[in-house]
Each structure stands twice: as structure tokens, then as C-alpha cells.
Amino acid sequence: MKEGGQRTVHSVQRTRSGHAVRHALYGLLVLASSALSAQDIHFSQFFRTPYALSPASIGNFDGDYRIGAVYRQQWRSVTVPYRTFGIGGDAARFAGVEGLGVGTWLYNDRAGDSRLNTFHIDLGASWTQRFGAARTHSLTGGIQLGITAIAIDYSALRFDAQYNGFYYDPSLPANEGFTRDALTHPDLHAGIVYRYAPAKREHIQAGVALFNLTKPDIAFFDAAASPLDQRTVVHLTAQHPVGKDLDVLPMAQFMTQGKFREFDIGGAVRYILLDRYGLVRAVQGGLFWRTRDAGYVFAGLEHDDWTFGLSYDINLSDLEPASRNRGGFEVTAIRVFRRRPPVPARFRACPDQL
């Protein structure tokens, strides 16, 4: 799977130009590194994009309400940048029902010269069951129902028929019979997560999520169907204190979609600057590895109810000669709304005596 993964449709691959033009060559390299069948979007900060990670992430947080956003840009050094923006929100105890989570998630992704645009929106729900003597164990199951719209702009592409034998001539016809330039399909995803949290700064969480359960057809041509392969995600995150103000956070994610595999592994260290009266200030730093594709660095900041993340991918794939190791950057932000106990007074002022 390619970095950060924007969708690429195999029926669009036939639009590649084979001519020795620098722009076209870079486009070829990007397409060559992509899958020949469609792929879902995904993010380097999988641990900071809960709505994209698993439907079981809905409502699975410490607080009452949560909103989160992510922005990713990649391949600026190779071709027209690929850009993805997503935003979502969820409630941990919807309508006052303990264990019921409800949330929504939408994203827009625009990829390459053709401005292949993917817009997705869904609504999801989850149920969390806590168990154990101290209720430190929990099991969460979730489901998402949504709709995705895909559109492409053929006018920005170059075709073999437009090469007159000496150079590219845009006035020549493309000789391509395009059936459609847009389509819409429904989505169905499901997931389950187990969590064990014996202490405030200690937990381990593991889950499995299944995407594209209906395998919708996303072909732009009528000649052959192009089903979107089911994607399976297995993820693991943990947190463990190793000092008074220091935690380690190992993380891993394994994904399969069709014949493609992706494995992300790494971790971060968390240094606590303040943890008092419900106020938490901390900084994070980490390194991750996406096998046979890229390494990326991560920096994070926690400021009370806000959590921010910034990562940058260093491309190490076959596209390295064109990318010169430059992949993409990603920014995340999460805000949690929660009720806090009143802050105790440090002193009591005595009234003036007459």
C-alpha cells in the first residue's frame, strides 16, 4: 500500500502517458508505485485518527464528547500534491445511556493530475461492555454506515493518442471512450476492540476492523467490474509508565486489502509537564516504520483537553529516485469535552474584623 493511501482506481491506470516528458514521467512513477486495484485512504497517525481506524473507536475515550480532525499532504516533490482532510465527532454516553457511543466521520481526498476526488460521510454506533471486579476490562463493538462519492477530471490527463510522433499535442483527440466521470456507492464497516486499563497511565488496547464489507463496484468503465476489496485492520496500542513523569507508548498496525499488505510499527515517549486537578500538559516524540515503504517521525502535544500531532514521512520505496525521500506531512487535532470536579481552594481568606 502506498503512503497515507489515497484511492487509485485501476480503470484510470490506462490514462498513463508513456512519453519522455518530465511531468509525465513523474506521473508514471507515482502510478507505478500505486496499486492496480483500489485502496482506501489511511493515515500515518493511525493512533490519532480514531474514526478512520475502526468503528469500535466510536465512544471509546475518557470523556463525554470528542471532536477530531486530520490533514495530510504528500508527493509534492513528485507530482500534483495529494491532499486529504477529515473531521469527525462522537459521544461516549449518547442520550445518557452508559456504554452507547454514537459518532460521525467525513473526509475529502483529492489525488494527482486528474483531481480524483473522493468524498465520504458516515454515521456509526458502538456498544461498550465493561467487566472485571474493578471494571478495568472492556469490550467495544461498532458499526459504520456511510456513502462515498468519487469523481475524476479527464481534461487534465494526457493520452498516447495525443502524441503525434514528435511531441505531445493537446489538440489531438484522446480516442478514449469514457463511460462516466463520477459514481456513488454505499459503505459498511465493522470493528471490535478489547481494552485493559488497570491504572490512569497504563493500558493496552487491541482490535480488529473490517472495511468495505459490501465490496462496492467503483469502475469508471462498463467493460469490467472493479470491486473495492475488503480491508482488514489489526491494531495494537499500549501505554506504560517507566518513571514518575515518563511513559512509553508502543504501537502497531497491520492491514490487508486484496493482495496488498501494510505493517506499521513504532512508538513514542511521553513526558508529563503537569498533571494536577484534572489538568494535563505533556509532550511526545516517536519514530515509526512502514515496512518497504517509509519511516516517519512524530511529535505530539497534550494541553488539557486538546491533543495535537505532527508527523512527516521519509519515503524509502521504489519511488525514492523521484521523491528524493520526501513523502508527506500529516497534522491531527483532538478536543475532548468532559466534566471535571471542582478545583480545591488553596487558601481561605478571612473576613475583615470591625
N, C-alpha and C positions, 0 to 999 in steps of 0.2 A: 504494500500500500504506500502511496506517496505521502509526503509530509503534509500533516494537517488536513489532508484529504479533501479536496473539492471533487464534486461529482464529475465524471467524464463518461460520455455515452459512446459505446463502440460504433454506433452508426454514424457518428460525427467524424470518426477517425479517417474516413475516406476523403475528407476535405483537405488532407495534408498536402502541402506543396513539396516537390522534390527538387527544387531549383536552388542553385548556389547563390542565394541572397541571404545576407546575414540574418535579417529578421526572420525569414522563413526557416533558416537552419536552426535558430534558437527555438522556434516553434516546434520543429520536428523533434528536437531533443526533449522538450517538455512532454510531447505526446508519446515519444518512445518510452519515457520513464513511467508513463501512466498505465493504468490497467486497460485491457481491451474490453472489459465489461465494466458496468457502472459501479461506483463506490460511493458509500455515504461520506458525508463530512465527518471529521473528527478532529480533536484538538490535542496539542501537546500537554496542556494543563488539564488533563482528564480529571484530576483530583479537585479542580476548581470550577468545573462545568457540570454540576450535578444533573441538570435536566437533559443534557446530551449523553451522560454516562449510562444512566439506567432509569427506567420508570420507577424502580424501587427507591430512588433517591428522593422522590417527592415526599415532603413532610418529614424526612429523616434528618433532623437537625435539632440543636438545642435552642429553642426559642418559640415564638408564636407565628411570626411571618418572616418571609425571606424573599429578597429580590436579587437577581444576579445578571451580569452582562459579560460578554466576551467579544473582543475584536481581534481578528487575525489578518495579516497581510503577508504574502510570500511570493517568491520568484520575481521580484522587481529587477534583479540583476540579469534575468534571463529573457523575460517577455513582459507583456502587459500584466501587471500585478493581479494576483488572485486575492480577493477580499471576502471575508466572512464576518458578519455581525449577528450576534444572537442575544436575546434577552428573555428572561423568564421570571416567574414568581410562584410561590406556593405557601400554603398554610399547614401547620403541623397538627392542629386540632380543629379541623373545619367544622363550623357550626357548633362548636363546643363539644364535639364528640371525640373523646380520648382515643387515639390510635388512627383516626381518619385523616389522611393527607390529601389535599387537592391542589393541583398546580397547572400552569400553562407555560408553554415554551414556543418561541418562534425564532427563526433565523432567516437571513438572506445571504446567499452566496453568489458571487459573480466571478467567472473564471475565463481568463485568456482573451485572445483576439475576438472570438465570436461572442464575447459577453454572455456566455452560457449562464443563465440566471436561474437559481433555484430558490424558491420561497416556500417555507414550511411553517405550519402552525398546528399545534395540537393541544388537547386537554387531557390531563391524566389524573389518576387517583391511586392511592395506596392505603394499605392497612398494616399497622404495626402491632404485633403481639409481644408483650414483654413477659419474661418468665424468670424463674430462679428465685431463691429465698430473698435476695436483695434487689430483684428485678434488674440485674446487671446484664442479662442476655435479652436480645430482641431479634425478631424475625419480621422482615418487611417484604410484602409482595405488592407490585404495582403494575399498572397498565396505562398505555397512552394510545389515544385515537386521534388521528390527525389527517391533514390533507397537504399535498405538495404540488406546487405548480412549477413547471420547467419551461423556459423559453430560450431561443437562440437567435442570434442575428447573423444571417449568412452573408450580408453585404460586406462585412469586414474581412472575409476569408479569401484566399487565393486557391485556384484550382489548376490542374495540369493542362486543361484545355485552353487556359488563358496564356500559355507560353507559346509564342509564335515561332519558335525555333532559334531565336536570338535573345529575347528578353521577355519579361512579364508585361503583358498588355491588358490592363483592366477593362478596355473597351470590348474585348472578346467575350463571347458568351461562356458561361461556366459549363454548359451541357450537363447539368445535374438536375434531376427531377425531384425536387423537394416536396414531400407529401404534406408536411406541416412544420411550423416553426414554434409550436407550443403544445403542451399537454398537461393534464392534471390527473393525479391518482391519489387514492386513499392510503393511509398508513396505519399499521397496527404493530405495537411493540409491547413487550412484557419483560419483567425482571424480578429478581428476588435477592435480598441482602440479609446476611447474618451479621450481628454486631455484638461485641462483648466489651463493656466499658466498666471495669471494676473501680476506677478512680477518675478524678477530674481530668488529669493529664495522661491517662493511659487508656488505650482502646485498640482493638483490632477489628477490622471490617472486611468481609469478603462477599462477593456477589457474582451473579450470572445474569446477563441480559440478552434478549433475543429481539432483533430488529427486522423489519420487512417481512413479517410473518405471512402476509398475503402474496409476496413476491410479485408486485405490480409490473406491468409491461410499460417500459419507458422508451420504446423505439420511436424515432422520428420518421422512419421509413416503413412502408407496408410490406416490404419484401420479406422481412423476417422479424419475429418477436425478439424483444430484448428484455427479459425479466430481470428485475433488480434482485440480486442474490440476497438470501438471508444473511444477516451479520450476527455473529455470536461474540459477546464480550465477557471475559472473565477478569475481574479486577480485585485488587487487594491493597488496602492501606492500613497503616498502623501508626501509633504514637506511643513513645515510651520515654519517661524521664531518666536522664543519666546524671543529673546534678540538680542543685537547688533551683537554678534558672535555665537549665538546658534540656531540651528534648530532642530525640531523633525520630524522624518520620520516614520509614521505608515504604516504597510504593511500587506497584507493578500492574501492568495491564496486558492482556493477550487478546487479540482479535483475529477472527477468521471471516472472510467474505469470499465466496466462490473458491477459487484456487489460491487466493492471496492470504498471507499471514502477516501479522504485525505484533511485535513484542516490545513493550516499553518497560524499562526498569530503572530505578534510581532511588533517590531520597533527598531529604532536606534536613537541616538542623534548625532548631527554633530556639532563639534566645529571648527570654522574658525580661522586659524592661520594667513592667509594672503589672501587678496582679493583686488588686485590693478593692474591696467594696463593689465587686462586680465590674470593675474597670480593668481591661486587659490591654497592654501595649507590648508588642513583640515584633521581632524581625526574623526573617527566614532566608536561607540560601541553600541551593541544591544543584545537583548535577544529575542528568538523565541520559539514557542511551536508547535510541530506537534502532534495533538491530538492522544492519545492512542498509541503513538509510541516513541517520543523522544522530548527532549528540546535541543536547541543548542545556542551557544554563537557566536557572530560575531564581528569582528574588521575590520575596513576599513581605508584606507589612500588615500587621493587625493593629487596629486603633479602635478600641472599644467594640462597637457593633459593626465596624467596617473591616473588610479583608480585601487586600489588593494583591495582584500577582503580575509579574512581568517575566516573560521568557523569550529566548532567542535560539533558533535552530541553526546549527552549523552543518550544512549539507555534506554528506560523505558518500553519497550514492554514485551511480554511473553518470549522473548529470553534473558531477563536480567540475569537469573541464569548462562547462558553460557557466555554472553558478559561481565558480571560484569560492566554494564553501559557503556562500551566502544563501541562507534558506528563507526564514521569515520570523517575524516577531508576533507576539501574542500578549494581549492585556486582558486581565479579568478584574472584576469588582463584585463584591457580595456585601449586602447590607441585611442584617438580621434585626428584627424588632422583637423585643422581649420585655416582660415585666421584671422590674428589679426591686429588691427590698429597699426600704429607706436607708440612707447612709447615716450611721450613728453620729451624733454630735460629739465633737472633740472636747468641748468645754461648755459650761453653762454660765451665762452672765447673771450676776446678782443684781437685783434692782437697787436703785439709789435709795438710801435711807434719809428720811426727813428729820 
